[in-house]
Amino acid sequence: MYAVKVENLTKVINGRIILQDISFEVKEGEIFTIVGGSGSGKTSITKCIVGLWQPTSGKVEVLGKDLLSLKKVELDELRKQIGYVFQGAALFDSLKVWENVVFYYLEKTDRNQDELRNLAIEKLKLVGLGEEVLDLYPSELSGGMRKRVGIARAIATDPRLIIYDEPTSGLDPITSRLIDQLILSLREKTGITSIVVTHDLVSAFSISDRIMVLQSGRVVQIGTKEEILYSSVPFVKEFIKNGLGAELIKLSS
Ligand SMILES: Nc1ncnc2c1ncn2[C@@H]1O[C@H](COP(=O)(O)OP(=O)(O)OP(=O)(O)O)[C@@H](O)[C@H]1O
């Protein structure tokens, strides 16, 4: 069964084609990575998957539901099953770590504070953080820890699908590789389906089951790591060479 199925998705905004005839499927439990240059449409695809944007044409099915057929309450219900890890973690500076993690439940539940703190402990453990961070504020955390807290928040509602938007951006190479390990271990422990948007090709090649390469709102190629790494498509070859070349220079400097 597919967790996400996108068919001939086209999105036009103010007469500009942002996404053109995009089709792909993400299998349950798969780590599916979307790569492409700036402005190629990566984030736009995720906006269509979470139902923030309606397609101009085409179809988006998420966890077996056709988004266009859903009423607002049904879409809200579906969104609970989708965790979104924002670029830069997007934590609330004025809230403590535990409150950030259980943010979704803070106002929407009658669970008491102890229950919510315990839920935060459970989720923080899954992302490799201990109880000592519970009462810290985001400004007291390192960049890598902030990303982990952002991931803990995304899994607080036990989603079946998680979308990571640039999970390693702004991190040094060593911390980036630790986040890669975390993405893999979360999938291992929970079986969660993962869609990762990234500029970081080292990350893409270490975590992905399959990679989709975009150029100017179109799919250039979808394939396994090996198929993409040894692609015969000129754009993909060039993209990989430039991306991995830059990473290798960064790693050796
Ligand atoms: N709300 C919007 N209104 C109009 N155009 C938009 C809007 N959001 C995005 N775009 C345009 O859509 C195109 C794709 O943007 P998108 O953010 O999906 O790209 P991206 O691949 O995620 O880029 P980046 O890697 O820089 O984040 C860009 O040309 C962008 O300017």
The ligand as a MOL file (V3000), in Angstrom:
LIG
                    3D

  0  0  0     0  0            999 V3000
M  V30 BEGIN CTAB
M  V30 COUNTS 31 33 0 0 0
M  V30 BEGIN ATOM
M  V30 1 N 3.0550 31.4220 -2.3010 0
M  V30 2 C 3.6960 31.4800 -3.4550 0
M  V30 3 N 3.2700 32.3170 -4.4300 0
M  V30 4 C 3.9000 32.3780 -5.6160 0
M  V30 5 N 4.9840 31.6480 -5.9420 0
M  V30 6 C 5.4520 30.8120 -5.0210 0
M  V30 7 C 4.8570 30.6920 -3.7340 0
M  V30 8 N 5.5550 29.7700 -3.0260 0
M  V30 9 C 6.5420 29.3410 -3.8300 0
M  V30 10 N 6.4990 29.9730 -5.0230 0
M  V30 11 C 7.4090 29.7660 -6.1560 0
M  V30 12 O 7.3510 28.3870 -6.4910 0
M  V30 13 C 8.6200 27.9190 -6.9160 0
M  V30 14 C 8.9750 26.6920 -6.1350 0
M  V30 15 O 9.1610 27.0660 -4.7790 0
M  V30 16 P 9.5160 26.0050 -3.6490 0
M  V30 17 O 9.6000 26.7500 -2.3620 0
M  V30 18 O 8.5860 24.8680 -3.7320 0
M  V30 19 O 10.9550 25.5210 -4.1100 0
M  V30 20 P 12.0390 24.6870 -3.3210 0
M  V30 21 O 12.5490 23.6680 -4.2770 0
M  V30 22 O 11.4690 24.1870 -2.0290 0
M  V30 23 O 13.1450 25.7850 -3.0740 0
M  V30 24 P 14.1820 26.0090 -1.8800 0
M  V30 25 O 15.1460 24.8730 -1.9790 0
M  V30 26 O 14.8060 27.3240 -2.2280 0
M  V30 27 O 13.4000 26.0250 -0.5990 0
M  V30 28 C 9.5980 29.0740 -6.7100 0
M  V30 29 O 9.8350 29.6700 -7.9380 0
M  V30 30 C 8.8590 30.0090 -5.7840 0
M  V30 31 O 9.2170 31.3390 -6.0320 0
M  V30 END ATOM
M  V30 BEGIN BOND
M  V30 1 1 1 2
M  V30 2 1 2 3
M  V30 3 2 2 7
M  V30 4 2 3 4
M  V30 5 1 4 5
M  V30 6 2 5 6
M  V30 7 1 6 7
M  V30 8 1 6 10
M  V30 9 1 7 8
M  V30 10 2 8 9
M  V30 11 1 9 10
M  V30 12 1 10 11
M  V30 13 1 11 12
M  V30 14 1 11 30
M  V30 15 1 12 13
M  V30 16 1 13 14
M  V30 17 1 13 28
M  V30 18 1 14 15
M  V30 19 1 15 16
M  V30 20 2 16 17
M  V30 21 1 16 18
M  V30 22 1 16 19
M  V30 23 1 19 20
M  V30 24 2 20 21
M  V30 25 1 20 22
M  V30 26 1 20 23
M  V30 27 1 23 24
M  V30 28 2 24 25
M  V30 29 1 24 26
M  V30 30 1 24 27
M  V30 31 1 28 29
M  V30 32 1 28 30
M  V30 33 1 30 31
M  V30 END BOND
M  V30 END CTAB
M  END
